[in-house]
Amino acid sequence: MLPSSPKPLINTALQHQHKWRGRIGLTLVASLSVLAGMTDAIGFMASGDFVSFMSGNTTRLAVAISEGDLGLTGRLTLLVATFILGNALGVIISRISKRHALPLLLCIATLLCGAAAWPMAEQLPAVLAAIIAMGMLNAAVEQVNGLPVGLTYVTGALSRFGRGLGRWMLGERRNGWRVQLIPWAGMFVGAVIGALLEHQLGIKALLVSGLLSALLGLVSLKIPRRWHLGYMPR
C-alpha cells in the first residue's frame, strides 16, 4: 500500500498559518489605530490642529488660503509637510532597523512623551513632534495578508468597505472588505479614549499615547519575524 501524500497536511498547515498571521496582523492594526485615534483626539482638542488626519488639515489649508489668512496658511502648510516628513522617517527607521517594529515604536513613544512634556505656552513644537510620530506610525503596518491597511487615516478604509459592500449587494463574494472596518473602529475607540484623557490632562495626555506605543513595541516582539516582514513596508 502506497503511503498517503503529505501535500494535504502541508496545505492545511499553511492555511492555518495564513489564518493566524491575518488575525495577529489585524489585532496589531486595531491596536495601532487606537494609538492613532487617541493621539489625534488629544492633539486636536489641545491645539485645534489634527495630528494624523491630514485630509482635515488640507481642507483647512484651502479655506485659509481662500480667506487670505497668511498665518494659518503657513501653520497648516508646515503641519502637512511635517506629516510627509514623518512618513519618510518611518520608512528610513524601518529599513535601518531591518524592519523590526520595536525601534520604530520606541521612536514614536519618545516623540509623544517629549510632546507631552513640552511647556504649554509653546505648543507648536509639541504638535509637530506628535505629527512626526503619526507619520512614522504608518510604517509599522502597511498590509495584512495582501490587504492594504491605513493606521492614521480611515477614509480609504471606509471607501474600500463601502465598495466591498456594493459588490456584495450585487452578489459578488470577495474576501477582505469587511476587515476594513477594523482600523476605523480602532481609531474611533482610540479617539473617544483620547478625548476623555485630554479633558483630564490636556496635552500631557500624549504621555499615555507614548506609553501605549512603547507597550505595543514590546508586544510586537512576540510576533513571528517572518510575519512581521509581511506587515511592514519593503
N, CA, C and O of each residue as an XYZ file, in Angstrom:
936
protein
N       0.851     -1.197      0.000
C       0.000      0.000      0.000
C       0.883      1.241      0.000
O       1.804      1.355      0.808
N       0.598      2.173     -0.910
C       1.407      3.373     -1.009
C       1.096      4.322      0.140
O      -0.066      4.462      0.522
N       2.121      4.983      0.705
C       1.873      5.941      1.779
C       1.096      7.143      1.259
O       1.255      7.550      0.108
N       0.255      7.705      2.119
C      -0.549      8.870      1.728
C       0.360     10.065      1.475
O       1.419     10.205      2.087
N      -0.076     10.922      0.558
C       0.715     12.096      0.197
C       0.711     13.110      1.341
O      -0.325     13.343      1.964
N       1.880     13.716      1.619
C       1.927     14.721      2.687
C       1.374     16.068      2.257
O       1.260     16.978      3.078
N       1.024     16.212      0.966
C       0.592     17.529      0.470
C      -0.645     18.068      1.186
O      -0.668     19.250      1.529
N      -1.695     17.235      1.432
C      -2.854     17.777      2.148
C      -2.494     18.309      3.532
O      -3.018     19.339      3.958
N      -1.594     17.607      4.240
C      -1.182     18.058      5.566
C      -0.421     19.372      5.482
O      -0.613     20.263      6.310
N       0.448     19.491      4.473
C       1.216     20.726      4.285
C       0.279     21.886      3.965
O       0.423     22.982      4.506
N      -0.682     21.630      3.078
C      -1.627     22.684      2.704
C      -2.462     23.132      3.891
O      -2.726     24.324      4.049
N      -2.878     22.189      4.727
C      -3.655     22.522      5.920
C      -2.843     23.370      6.875
O      -3.347     24.339      7.442
N      -1.573     22.998      7.051
C      -0.696     23.758      7.942
C      -0.483     25.180      7.419
O      -0.474     26.139      8.190
N      -0.311     25.301      6.109
C      -0.119     26.625      5.514
C      -1.368     27.485      5.654
O      -1.277     28.682      5.928
N      -2.535     26.873      5.467
C      -3.786     27.609      5.624
C      -3.970     28.074      7.067
O      -4.417     29.192      7.321
N      -3.620     27.199      8.002
C      -3.728     27.548      9.424
C      -2.788     28.708      9.754
O      -3.159     29.637     10.471
N      -1.573     28.641      9.223
C      -0.603     29.712      9.462
C      -1.074     31.016      8.842
O      -0.945     32.078      9.451
N      -1.619     30.941      7.634
C      -2.118     32.129      6.941
C      -3.240     32.785      7.752
O      -3.297     34.008      7.875
N      -4.127     31.958      8.299
C      -5.248     32.478      9.082
C      -4.759     33.182     10.339
O      -5.230     34.272     10.662
N      -3.813     32.566     11.053
C      -3.311     33.171     12.277
C      -2.463     34.411     12.001
O      -2.471     35.357     12.788
N      -1.736     34.408     10.894
C      -0.972     35.591     10.514
C      -1.917     36.760     10.269
O      -1.619     37.896     10.639
N      -3.048     36.480      9.648
C      -4.039     37.518      9.410
C      -4.656     38.016     10.697
O      -4.828     39.221     10.878
N      -4.994     37.095     11.602
C      -5.627     37.504     12.858
C      -4.692     38.349     13.715
O      -5.093     39.372     14.272
N      -3.449     37.910     13.810
C      -2.471     38.670     14.596
C      -2.220     40.035     13.955
O      -2.126     41.049     14.647
N      -2.115     40.048     12.631
C      -1.884     41.312     11.936
C      -3.020     42.292     12.134
O      -2.783     43.479     12.355
N      -4.253     41.814     12.058
C      -5.400     42.700     12.233
C      -5.530     43.168     13.683
O      -5.983     44.285     13.937
N      -5.140     42.327     14.623
C      -5.115     42.757     16.031
C      -4.099     43.881     16.222
O      -4.351     44.848     16.940
N      -2.953     43.735     15.570
C      -1.936     44.791     15.635
C      -2.452     46.066     14.980
O      -2.246     47.159     15.507
N      -3.120     45.936     13.839
C      -3.695     47.098     13.161
C      -4.693     47.805     14.063
O      -4.674     49.030     14.176
N      -5.568     47.032     14.708
C      -6.563     47.631     15.600
C      -5.886     48.380     16.745
O      -6.305     49.481     17.102
N      -4.846     47.790     17.318
C      -4.151     48.408     18.444
C      -3.450     49.700     18.028
O      -3.508     50.704     18.738
N      -2.785     49.664     16.868
C      -2.097     50.858     16.386
C      -3.082     51.941     15.967
O      -2.783     53.130     16.082
N      -4.256     51.541     15.482
C      -5.287     52.513     15.135
C      -5.848     53.183     16.384
O      -6.181     54.368     16.360
N      -5.952     52.431     17.467
C      -6.347     53.032     18.752
C      -5.340     54.103     19.150
O      -5.717     55.194     19.578
N      -4.058     53.782     19.005
C      -2.998     54.750     19.309
C      -3.144     56.002     18.446
O      -3.019     57.119     18.948
N      -3.407     55.822     17.156
C      -3.555     56.967     16.252
C      -4.770     57.805     16.622
O      -4.702     59.034     16.630
N      -5.883     57.139     16.927
C      -7.092     57.867     17.297
C      -6.923     58.651     18.586
O      -7.355     59.800     18.682
N      -6.292     58.029     19.579
C      -6.006     58.715     20.841
C      -5.193     59.972     20.609
O      -5.537     61.051     21.093
N      -4.115     59.821     19.866
C      -3.184     60.923     19.649
C      -3.839     62.053     18.866
O      -3.638     63.229     19.172
N      -4.624     61.692     17.853
C      -5.271     62.719     17.046
C      -6.285     63.505     17.870
O      -6.352     64.730     17.775
N      -7.074     62.797     18.681
C      -8.077     63.476     19.501
C      -7.411     64.398     20.531
O      -7.859     65.525     20.743
N      -6.348     63.915     21.163
C      -5.639     64.729     22.157
C      -5.053     65.977     21.498
O      -5.216     67.091     21.996
N      -4.366     65.774     20.366
C      -3.761     66.903     19.674
C      -4.789     67.906     19.194
O      -4.578     69.114     19.310
N      -5.898     67.424     18.657
C      -6.926     68.323     18.133
C      -7.582     69.130     19.254
O      -7.784     70.337     19.119
N      -7.911     68.466     20.350
C      -8.580     69.163     21.442
C      -7.650     70.142     22.153
O      -8.085     71.190     22.630
N      -6.366     69.791     22.218
C      -5.422     70.651     22.941
C      -4.960     71.840     22.113
O      -4.661     72.903     22.657
N      -4.900     71.658     20.772
C      -4.310     72.707     19.942
C      -5.221     73.224     18.831
O      -4.972     74.291     18.271
N      -6.279     72.471     18.511
C      -7.130     72.845     17.392
C      -6.626     72.327     16.063
O      -7.251     72.571     15.031
N      -5.509     71.616     16.064
C      -4.928     71.052     14.844
C      -5.004     69.529     14.882
O      -4.828     68.915     15.935
N      -5.270     68.925     13.719
C      -5.195     67.476     13.618
C      -3.725     67.068     13.555
O      -2.912     67.743     12.924
N      -3.395     65.963     14.211
C      -2.008     65.496     14.149
C      -1.855     64.232     13.310
O      -0.733     63.804     13.037
N      -2.970     63.630     12.898
C      -2.859     62.499     11.964
C      -3.828     62.623     10.795
O      -3.592     62.027      9.745
N      -4.900     63.374     10.947
C      -5.929     63.494      9.918
C      -5.562     64.635      8.967
O      -6.067     65.750      9.099
N      -4.679     64.346      8.011
C      -4.195     65.394      7.127
C      -5.221     65.809      6.079
O      -5.079     66.875      5.480
N      -6.246     65.001      5.842
C      -7.333     65.433      4.958
C      -8.030     66.651      5.561
O      -8.353     67.612      4.864
N      -8.252     66.586      6.869
C      -8.870     67.719      7.552
C      -7.994     68.954      7.507
O      -8.481     70.060      7.272
N      -6.691     68.767      7.734
C      -5.777     69.912      7.683
C      -5.657     70.476      6.270
O      -5.460     71.679      6.095
N      -5.776     69.613      5.262
C      -5.713     70.081      3.877
C      -6.919     70.949      3.541
O      -6.786     71.985      2.890
N      -8.102     70.516      3.990
C      -9.305     71.325      3.772
C      -9.196     72.662      4.502
O      -9.559     73.706      3.959
N      -8.696     72.622      5.731
C      -8.496     73.859      6.495
C      -7.496     74.777      5.787
O      -7.665     75.996      5.768
N      -6.459     74.180      5.211
C      -5.459     74.960      4.480
C      -6.086     75.675      3.286
O      -5.817     76.851      3.041
N      -6.922     74.952      2.553
C      -7.584     75.556      1.393
C      -8.472     76.724      1.816
O      -8.495     77.762      1.156
N      -9.196     76.551      2.910
C     -10.066     77.619      3.404
C      -9.228     78.815      3.845
O      -9.584     79.960      3.569
N      -8.112     78.549      4.533
C      -7.235     79.629      4.994
C      -6.679     80.424      3.808
O      -6.583     81.651      3.860
N      -6.316     79.711      2.743
C      -5.808     80.390      1.543
C      -6.899     81.270      0.929
O      -6.642     82.405      0.528
N      -8.131     80.726      0.859
C      -9.235     81.480      0.252
C      -9.569     82.727      1.061
O     -10.045     83.720      0.510
N      -9.320     82.679      2.362
C      -9.612     83.822      3.225
C      -8.425     84.765      3.366
O      -8.534     85.803      4.018
N      -7.300     84.418      2.766
C      -6.121     85.264      2.838
C      -5.475     85.296      4.210
O      -4.786     86.256      4.556
N      -5.697     84.241      4.996
C      -5.112     84.168      6.342
C      -3.703     83.583      6.220
O      -3.524     82.365      6.228
N      -2.715     84.458      6.108
C      -1.351     84.004      5.849
C      -0.765     83.251      7.033
O      -0.018     82.292      6.843
N      -1.092     83.671      8.252
C      -0.561     82.990      9.433
C      -1.031     81.550      9.515
O      -0.228     80.641      9.725
N      -2.352     81.337      9.345
C      -2.901     79.984      9.404
C      -2.449     79.161      8.204
O      -2.208     77.960      8.327
N      -2.335     79.805      7.045
C      -1.845     79.104      5.850
C      -0.435     78.556      6.085
O      -0.147     77.403      5.765
N       0.427     79.385      6.641
C       1.789     78.936      6.921
C       1.827     77.819      7.935
O       2.582     76.859      7.777
N       1.013     77.933      8.988
C       0.990     76.902     10.033
C       0.519     75.567      9.457
O       1.142     74.535      9.705
N      -0.563     75.576      8.699
C      -1.115     74.330      8.168
C      -0.201     73.720      7.108
O      -0.089     72.498      7.013
N       0.442     74.557      6.322
C       1.425     74.042      5.351
C       2.554     73.326      6.080
O       3.016     72.271      5.643
N       2.992     73.901      7.185
C       4.042     73.279      7.994
C       3.575     71.939      8.560
O       4.341     70.976      8.587
N       2.316     71.874      9.013
C       1.805     70.628      9.587
C       1.760     69.513      8.541
O       2.169     68.385      8.820
N       1.267     69.822      7.344
C       1.169     68.808      6.288
C       2.567     68.351      5.860
O       2.804     67.158      5.671
N       3.489     69.308      5.708
C       4.859     68.949      5.318
C       5.525     68.093      6.393
O       6.289     67.179      6.079
N       5.236     68.390      7.656
C       5.811     67.619      8.763
C       5.298     66.186      8.744
O       6.052     65.255      9.026
N       4.025     66.002      8.416
C       3.457     64.658      8.333
C       4.134     63.848      7.230
O       4.441     62.670      7.410
N       4.363     64.494      6.090
C       5.068     63.812      4.995
C       6.470     63.402      5.434
O       6.922     62.291      5.156
N       7.149     64.315      6.124
C       8.481     64.013      6.649
C       8.433     62.836      7.610
O       9.314     61.976      7.586
N       7.412     62.793      8.454
C       7.275     61.683      9.398
C       7.133     60.345      8.699
O       7.724     59.352      9.124
N       6.343     60.312      7.617
C       6.198     59.070      6.850
C       7.538     58.628      6.271
O       7.879     57.446      6.303
N       8.296     59.593      5.739
C       9.611     59.259      5.174
C      10.544     58.731      6.253
O      11.251     57.748      6.035
N      10.551     59.372      7.409
C      11.401     58.920      8.511
C      11.002     57.526      8.986
O      11.857     56.723      9.358
N       9.703     57.242      8.970
C       9.236     55.923      9.384
C       9.812     54.821      8.514
O      10.247     53.787      9.019
N       9.815     55.043      7.194
C      10.372     54.049      6.276
C      11.879     53.922      6.483
O      12.420     52.816      6.467
N      12.557     55.055      6.678
C      14.012     55.023      6.878
C      14.369     54.254      8.140
O      15.267     53.412      8.125
N      13.662     54.545      9.244
C      13.926     53.842     10.507
C      13.603     52.358     10.372
O      14.319     51.510     10.904
N      12.518     52.049      9.656
C      12.151     50.649      9.428
C      13.262     49.909      8.691
O      13.600     48.779      9.042
N      13.829     50.548      7.670
C      14.899     49.904      6.894
C      16.169     49.773      7.729
O      16.808     48.721      7.720
N      16.541     50.833      8.453
C      17.759     50.790      9.271
C      17.669     49.697     10.326
O      18.656     49.023     10.623
N      16.471     49.527     10.893
C      16.286     48.516     11.937
C      15.941     47.150     11.370
O      15.526     46.252     12.103
N      16.115     46.993     10.039
C      15.853     45.725      9.350
C      14.412     45.262      9.544
O      14.127     44.078      9.723
N      13.506     46.260      9.498
C      12.061     46.029      9.567
C      11.646     45.329     10.853
O      10.814     44.422     10.838
N      12.226     45.754     11.951
C      11.735     45.387     13.276
C      10.833     46.517     13.752
O      11.179     47.687     13.587
N       9.690     46.194     14.334
C       8.743     47.227     14.752
C       9.178     47.933     16.032
O       8.861     49.107     16.227
N       9.900     47.234     16.905
C      10.215     47.804     18.213
C      10.970     49.132     18.116
O      10.548     50.096     18.755
N      12.067     49.237     17.348
C      12.759     50.537     17.277
C      11.865     51.663     16.772
O      11.931     52.786     17.272
N      11.036     51.364     15.788
C      10.139     52.371     15.240
C       9.143     52.839     16.303
O       8.943     54.041     16.481
N       8.528     51.905     17.000
C       7.525     52.263     18.003
C       8.151     52.939     19.222
O       7.499     53.750     19.880
N       9.401     52.616     19.528
C      10.082     53.315     20.625
C      10.416     54.751     20.234
O      10.351     55.654     21.069
N      10.775     54.968     18.963
C      10.998     56.339     18.482
C       9.704     57.144     18.566
O       9.713     58.306     18.973
N       8.601     56.524     18.181
C       7.303     57.184     18.264
C       6.963     57.496     19.716
O       6.476     58.584     20.025
N       7.218     56.543     20.605
C       6.959     56.754     22.029
C       7.774     57.922     22.570
O       7.267     58.727     23.351
N       9.022     58.015     22.163
C       9.889     59.106     22.626
C       9.354     60.456     22.171
O       9.327     61.410     22.948
N       8.931     60.538     20.921
C       8.378     61.787     20.399
C       7.106     62.191     21.135
O       6.924     63.364     21.461
N       6.229     61.230     21.399
C       4.969     61.537     22.070
C       5.188     61.936     23.524
O       4.546     62.862     24.020
N       6.082     61.248     24.196
C       6.381     61.618     25.585
C       7.055     62.994     25.642
O       6.793     63.786     26.548
N       7.919     63.265     24.669
C       8.544     64.585     24.594
C       7.514     65.675     24.360
O       7.600     66.753     24.947
N       6.525     65.394     23.491
C       5.456     66.362     23.235
C       4.632     66.617     24.494
O       4.228     67.747     24.768
N       4.390     65.548     25.256
C       3.613     65.701     26.493
C       4.353     66.552     27.511
O       3.728     67.262     28.300
N       5.671     66.487     27.499
C       6.467     67.224     28.487
C       6.756     68.661     28.065
O       7.305     69.435     28.850
N       6.391     69.029     26.830
C       6.709     70.369     26.339
C       5.859     71.422     27.050
O       4.687     71.171     27.334
N       6.419     72.586     27.341
C       5.650     73.635     28.031
C       4.400     74.024     27.244
O       4.443     74.156     26.021
N       3.294     74.206     27.952
C       2.021     74.523     27.305
C       2.070     75.845     26.545
O       1.358     76.015     25.556
N       2.898     76.776     26.996
C       2.953     78.090     26.358
C       3.539     78.017     24.942
O       3.303     78.907     24.125
N       4.294     76.964     24.656
C       4.906     76.801     23.336
C       4.414     75.488     22.734
O       5.131     74.488     22.721
N       3.182     75.511     22.238
C       2.515     74.286     21.853
C       2.952     73.748     20.492
O       2.921     72.538     20.268
N       3.358     74.633     19.580
C       3.651     74.195     18.211
C       4.709     73.094     18.149
O       4.503     72.126     17.417
N       5.838     73.184     18.877
C       6.807     72.082     18.825
C       6.215     70.742     19.268
O       6.551     69.695     18.714
N       5.329     70.783     20.274
C       4.691     69.549     20.731
C       3.795     68.973     19.642
O       3.783     67.762     19.422
N       3.047     69.833     18.962
C       2.171     69.381     17.883
C       2.998     68.785     16.745
O       2.634     67.748     16.191
N       4.103     69.432     16.396
C       4.960     68.930     15.318
C       5.565     67.571     15.673
O       5.673     66.692     14.817
N       5.959     67.404     16.940
C       6.510     66.113     17.376
C       5.458     65.012     17.258
O       5.763     63.898     16.831
N       4.206     65.332     17.644
C       3.126     64.344     17.549
C       2.823     64.015     16.089
O       2.528     62.866     15.759
N       2.895     65.019     15.213
C       2.626     64.784     13.791
C       3.711     63.907     13.170
O       3.407     63.003     12.392
N       4.965     64.167     13.506
C       6.043     63.308     13.009
C       5.824     61.871     13.468
O       6.006     60.929     12.697
N       5.430     61.710     14.733
C       5.180     60.376     15.281
C       4.069     59.666     14.519
O       4.182     58.477     14.223
N       2.995     60.388     14.199
C       1.880     59.772     13.477
C       2.264     59.448     12.037
O       1.814     58.441     11.491
N       3.078     60.278     11.425
C       3.577     59.936     10.097
C       4.411     58.665     10.133
O       4.263     57.791      9.278
N       5.282     58.568     11.117
C       6.129     57.392     11.265
C       5.317     56.131     11.526
O       5.704     55.039     11.111
N       4.190     56.285     12.217
C       3.375     55.123     12.591
C       2.908     54.329     11.370
O       2.724     53.115     11.449
N       2.718     55.009     10.252
C       2.221     54.318      9.056
C       3.198     53.275      8.518
O       2.812     52.416      7.726
N       4.466     53.344      8.944
C       5.442     52.350      8.510
C       5.392     51.081      9.362
O       6.066     50.101      9.047
N       4.603     51.090     10.433
C       4.550     49.923     11.317
C       3.810     48.756     10.679
O       4.219     47.605     10.830
N       2.723     49.045      9.968
C       1.968     48.013      9.241
C       1.438     48.648      7.973
O       0.811     49.706      8.014
N       1.689     48.004      6.852
C       1.206     48.517      5.568
C       0.177     47.600      4.935
O      -0.698     48.046      4.193
N       0.289     46.309      5.236
C      -0.665     45.355      4.687
C      -0.727     44.124      5.587
O       0.203     43.835      6.341
N      -1.835     43.413      5.491
C      -2.014     42.151      6.215
C      -2.546     41.126      5.230
O      -3.652     41.269      4.709
N      -1.755     40.093      4.978
C      -2.123     39.053      4.012
C      -2.527     39.650      2.666
O      -3.477     39.195      2.029
N      -1.792     40.674      2.249
C      -2.035     41.286      0.956
C      -3.099     42.360      0.933
O      -3.294     43.012     -0.093
N      -3.802     42.560      2.055
C      -4.844     43.582      2.116
C      -4.237     44.892      2.602
O      -3.620     44.915      3.667
N      -4.393     45.992      1.852
C      -3.833     47.270      2.302
C      -4.587     47.801      3.506
O      -5.810     47.683      3.576
N      -3.864     48.388      4.462
C      -4.495     48.979      5.640
C      -3.860     50.343      5.904
O      -2.693     50.569      5.583
N      -4.632     51.234      6.485
C      -4.136     52.536      6.905
C      -4.309     52.662      8.408
O      -5.304     52.199      8.965
N      -3.354     53.279      9.055
C      -3.398     53.372     10.513
C      -3.827     54.748     11.005
O      -4.560     54.848     11.989
N      -3.384     55.802     10.341
C      -3.665     57.144     10.841
C      -4.723     57.855     10.006
O      -4.974     59.044     10.208
N      -5.338     57.152      9.084
C      -6.404     57.731      8.271
C      -7.376     56.607      7.938
O      -6.947     55.482      7.686
N      -8.656     56.884      7.933
C      -9.642     55.820      7.749
C     -10.581     56.080      6.572
O     -11.473     55.273      6.309
N     -10.398     57.180      5.868
C     -11.250     57.439      4.706
C     -11.105     56.320      3.678
O     -12.094     55.838      3.125
N      -9.857     55.911      3.429
C      -9.626     54.831      2.480
C     -10.252     53.524      2.934
O     -10.803     52.779      2.124
N     -10.165     53.245      4.238
C     -10.753     52.013      4.768
C     -12.265     52.022      4.599
O     -12.848     51.017      4.190
N     -12.906     53.142      4.908
C     -14.356     53.232      4.741
C     -14.741     53.136      3.272
O     -15.770     52.549      2.937
N     -13.921     53.711      2.391
C     -14.192     53.625      0.963
C     -14.097     52.181      0.474
O     -14.957     51.710     -0.270
N     -13.030     51.478      0.904
C     -12.883     50.077      0.497
C     -14.022     49.223      1.063
O     -14.508     48.313      0.393
N     -14.445     49.517      2.294
C     -15.570     48.781      2.883
C     -16.840     49.039      2.087
O     -17.582     48.107      1.774
N     -17.094     50.315      1.756
C     -18.300     50.653      1.007
C     -18.334     50.018     -0.370
O     -19.382     49.538     -0.803
N     -17.202     50.008     -1.067
C     -17.152     49.377     -2.386
C     -17.353     47.871     -2.276
O     -18.021     47.255     -3.107
N     -16.755     47.282     -1.217
C     -16.960     45.854     -0.993
C     -18.420     45.535     -0.689
O     -18.947     44.517     -1.136
N     -19.069     46.415      0.076
C     -20.489     46.230      0.379
C     -21.319     46.291     -0.898
O     -22.248     45.505     -1.081
N     -20.980     47.225     -1.773
C     -21.704     47.333     -3.041
C     -21.557     46.073     -3.884
O     -22.528     45.596     -4.470
N     -20.334     45.533     -3.946
C     -20.115     44.294     -4.712
C     -20.867     43.132     -4.088
O     -21.416     42.285     -4.793
N     -20.890     43.094     -2.733
C     -21.627     42.025     -2.040
C     -23.115     42.110     -2.350
O     -23.773     41.088     -2.544
N     -23.651     43.341     -2.396
C     -25.078     43.522     -2.702
C     -25.396     43.101     -4.133
O     -26.532     42.737     -4.439
N     -24.387     43.149     -5.014
C     -24.563     42.704     -6.391
C     -24.340     41.201     -6.547
O     -24.429     40.666     -7.652
N     -24.053     40.531     -5.445
C     -23.895     39.082     -5.499
C     -22.471     38.597     -5.587
O     -22.230     37.390     -5.611
N     -21.502     39.529     -5.637
C     -20.101     39.125     -5.687
C     -19.634     38.749     -4.283
O     -19.978     39.413     -3.305
N     -18.859     37.696     -4.195
C     -18.399     37.216     -2.894
C     -16.879     37.291     -2.826
O     -16.184     36.281     -2.943
N     -16.380     38.504     -2.633
C     -14.946     38.711     -2.480
C     -14.607     38.804     -1.001
O     -15.419     39.239     -0.185
N     -13.394     38.388     -0.677
C     -12.949     38.426      0.714
C     -12.189     39.715      1.008
O     -11.638     40.342      0.102
N     -12.163     40.103      2.276
C     -11.285     41.170      2.720
C     -11.944     42.512      2.974
O     -11.381     43.335      3.696
N     -13.124     42.765      2.405
C     -13.688     44.103      2.543
C     -14.217     44.369      3.950
O     -14.198     45.510      4.412
N     -14.686     43.332      4.630
C     -15.237     43.555      5.973
C     -14.163     43.987      6.971
O     -14.437     44.766      7.884
N     -12.946     43.483      6.796
C     -11.892     43.798      7.765
C     -11.474     45.266      7.699
O     -10.762     45.746      8.582
N     -11.912     45.985      6.658
C     -11.563     47.399      6.567
C     -12.209     48.213      7.682
O     -11.791     49.341      7.942
N     -13.220     47.659      8.341
C     -13.828     48.361      9.470
C     -12.949     48.300     10.719
O     -13.158     49.069     11.657
N     -11.971     47.397     10.740
C     -11.141     47.244     11.932
C     -10.325     48.500     12.224
O     -10.368     48.982     13.356
N      -9.574     49.061     11.255
C      -8.856     50.293     11.570
C      -9.787     51.460     11.890
O      -9.448     52.313     12.711
N     -10.959     51.508     11.248
C     -11.915     52.574     11.558
C     -12.391     52.456     13.003
O     -12.408     53.439     13.743
N     -12.780     51.235     13.397
C     -13.264     51.030     14.761
C     -12.164     51.318     15.779
O     -12.424     51.914     16.824
N     -10.930     50.893     15.473
C      -9.822     51.161     16.388
C      -9.585     52.649     16.554
O      -9.373     53.126     17.669
N      -9.619     53.390     15.449
C      -9.383     54.826     15.523
C     -10.523     55.514     16.276
O     -10.281     56.445     17.045
N     -11.747     55.069     16.064
C     -12.894     55.653     16.759
C     -12.803     55.439     18.262
O     -12.982     56.370     19.046
N     -12.522     54.202     18.653
C     -12.391     53.899     20.087
C     -11.234     54.689     20.683
O     -11.355     55.253     21.771
N     -10.106     54.729     19.966
C      -8.961     55.479     20.458
C      -9.266     56.954     20.622
O      -8.828     57.576     21.590
N     -10.025     57.529     19.670
C     -10.377     58.944     19.752
C     -11.252     59.232     20.962
O     -11.090     60.263     21.616
N     -12.170     58.333     21.261
C     -13.005     58.511     22.459
C     -12.138     58.496     23.717
O     -12.291     59.338     24.601
N     -11.226     57.523     23.782
C     -10.329     57.440     24.940
C      -9.454     58.691     25.028
O      -9.273     59.261     26.104
N      -8.913     59.108     23.880
C      -8.062     60.293     23.864
C      -8.798     61.542     24.311
O      -8.239     62.363     25.038
N     -10.058     61.700     23.881
C     -10.843     62.866     24.282
C     -11.070     62.880     25.791
O     -10.973     63.925     26.434
N     -11.370     61.717     26.345
C     -11.569     61.637     27.796
C     -10.284     61.966     28.554
O     -10.313     62.645     29.580
N      -9.161     61.479     28.036
C      -7.877     61.764     28.672
C      -7.514     63.242     28.574
O      -6.995     63.822     29.528
N      -7.786     63.848     27.423
C      -7.449     65.258     27.242
C      -8.253     66.145     28.182
O      -7.748     67.161     28.660
N      -9.491     65.771     28.448
C     -10.303     66.536     29.395
C      -9.636     66.585     30.771
O      -9.746     67.578     31.490
N      -8.952     65.512     31.124
C      -8.329     65.420     32.442
C      -6.903     65.961     32.468
O      -6.486     66.574     33.451
N      -6.157     65.738     31.392
C      -4.717     66.013     31.425
C      -4.252     67.068     30.422
O      -3.104     67.507     30.489
N      -5.109     67.480     29.502
C      -4.663     68.387     28.461
C      -3.679     67.685     27.535
O      -3.771     66.474     27.332
N      -2.737     68.443     26.972
C      -1.790     67.860     26.024
C      -0.859     66.852     26.697
O      -0.224     66.045     26.018
N      -0.774     66.894     28.027
C       0.055     65.911     28.741
C      -0.504     64.499     28.596
O       0.172     63.527     28.933
N      -1.742     64.380     28.093
C      -2.312     63.055     27.838
C      -1.532     62.313     26.755
O      -1.660     61.096     26.622
N      -0.715     63.046     25.973
C       0.126     62.374     24.978
C       1.113     61.416     25.636
O       1.646     60.524     24.976
N       1.355     61.592     26.917
C       2.212     60.652     27.640
C       1.602     59.244     27.607
O       2.320     58.252     27.482
N       0.280     59.170     27.719
C      -0.398     57.867     27.656
C      -0.212     57.260     26.269
O       0.027     56.059     26.139
N      -0.322     58.092     25.232
C      -0.079     57.597     23.866
C       1.340     57.066     23.728
O       1.564     56.021     23.117
N       2.299     57.793     24.302
C       3.688     57.353     24.236
C       3.902     56.021     24.934
O       4.603     55.150     24.420
N       3.300     55.863     26.099
C       3.435     54.601     26.832
C       2.778     53.452     26.076
O       3.293     52.334     26.065
N       1.633     53.732     25.440
C       0.970     52.693     24.647
C       1.839     52.278     23.468
O       1.923     51.093     23.146
N       2.489     53.247     22.819
C       3.372     52.926     21.697
C       4.519     52.029     22.141
O       4.851     51.057     21.462
N       5.124     52.355     23.282
C       6.218     51.530     23.796
C       5.729     50.128     24.138
O       6.420     49.145     23.870
N       4.536     50.033     24.728
C       3.969     48.727     25.084
C       3.716     47.889     23.841
O       4.019     46.696     23.818
N       3.157     48.515     22.801
C       2.901     47.774     21.566
C       4.200     47.337     20.905
O       4.258     46.285     20.270
N       5.242     48.153     21.058
C       6.547     47.753     20.540
C       7.059     46.496     21.218
O       7.591     45.601     20.560
N       6.898     46.427     22.537
C       7.334     45.239     23.278
C       6.491     44.019     22.908
O       7.009     42.912     22.768
N       5.190     44.238     22.752
C       4.305     43.126     22.366
C       4.674     42.603     20.979
O       4.560     41.406     20.715
N       5.117     43.501     20.092
C       5.457     43.099     18.724
C       6.602     42.086     18.689
O       6.757     41.363     17.704
N       7.398     42.028     19.749
C       8.488     41.057     19.800
C       7.971     39.623     19.815
O       8.700     38.689     19.480
N       6.710     39.456     20.207
C       6.117     38.123     20.248
C       5.597     37.660     18.893
O       5.260     36.489     18.719
N       5.531     38.581     17.934
C       5.038     38.216     16.599
C       6.172     37.570     15.814
O       7.276     38.112     15.780
N       5.926     36.424     15.183
C       6.994     35.780     14.399
C       7.612     36.736     13.394
O       6.915     37.511     12.740
N       8.906     36.668     13.285
C       9.661     37.594     12.438
C       9.182     37.565     10.984
O       9.036     38.620     10.365
N       8.939     36.390     10.439
C       8.547     36.292      9.023
C       7.164     36.903      8.799
O       6.870     37.391      7.708
N       6.321     36.879      9.826
C       5.010     37.515      9.691
C       5.166     39.027      9.638
O       4.554     39.705      8.812
N       6.010     39.545     10.548
C       6.170     40.990     10.629
C       6.796     41.549      9.348
O       6.485     42.668      8.939
N       7.658     40.784      8.731
C       8.234     41.220      7.467
C       7.159     41.421      6.398
O       7.306     42.253      5.503
N       6.093     40.658      6.504
C       4.993     40.778      5.570
C       4.084     41.963      5.866
O       3.396     42.462      4.975
N       4.080     42.419      7.131
C       3.233     43.549      7.505
C       3.857     44.888      7.128
O       3.165     45.798      6.672
N       5.183     45.003      7.322
C       5.846     46.285      7.195
C       6.238     46.580      5.743
O       6.437     45.653      4.958
N       6.351     47.861      5.382
C       6.689     48.208      4.005
C       8.085     47.766      3.620
O       8.992     47.774      4.452
N       8.267     47.380      2.368
C       9.561     46.957      1.853
C      10.357     48.165      1.408
O      11.486     48.022      0.938
